[in-house]
Amino acid sequence: MAYKDDDALGGHFWKWFLGVGLLAVAGFVLIVLLIHGSWVRWGALGTLLFFFAVILVVAWFYDRRQVKDYEEL
């Protein structure tokens, strides 16, 4: 008599898990390369200014999106 374990995770889950893990590693490598490249080119102050500028641009787009959502209410 074959035993069927209903609590086991299927192959679809493990493929998804592996794919998400690989994307996370690839994203981390890209971020490290970006930080390293900016550090080599502009030094510590330039790197900080660059990332503060990136964060400000992302925050600006996020804020504009939130204003549109609040206007619709």
N, C-alpha and C positions, 0 to 999 in steps of 0.2 A: 504494500500500500504506500503510495507516494504521499509525502508530507508537503502541503502547500502552506507557505508562510505568508500570510496576508499583510504582515507588517513590514515586509521587505520593500526597499526602494527600487523602483524600476530602472531600466536602462536609460529611459528618457531623462529622468532626474539627474543621473550621473553625467550624461552628455551635456546637459545644461550647466551643471556644476563645474565641469571641466572647462567649458567655454567661457563662463563668467570668470573663473580663476585665471585663464589665459589672458582675457581682456584686462583684468586688473593688473596682472604682471606687466603687460605691454604698456598700459597707461602709466604705471609707476616708473618704468624704464624711460618713457618719454619725458616725464616730469623731471627725473634726475638728470637726463641729458640737457634739458632746457635750463635747469638751474646751473649745471656745470658750465655750459656754454656762456651764459650771461655772467657768471662769476669770472671766467677767464677773460672775457672781452671788456667788462665794465667794472670789475672789482665788487667789493661788498656793498658800497653805497649805491652803485648803479644797479646791482641786482635787487636790492630792496626797493629802489625807486621804480624799477620795471615791474615788480610784482605788485606794488601798491597801485600802479597805474592799471594793471590788468584787473585787480580786484575792484577798483573804482569803475571801470567800464562795465564789468559784470553787474555790479550793484546798480549802475545807472539803467541798464536794460531791464533788470529785475524790477526796479522801482517804476519804470514806465509801464511795465506789464501790470503791476499791481494797481496803478492809477486807473488803467482801462477797466480792470475788473471791478473796482469800486464804483466807477461811473455807471457801469451797467446795472448795479444794484439800485 
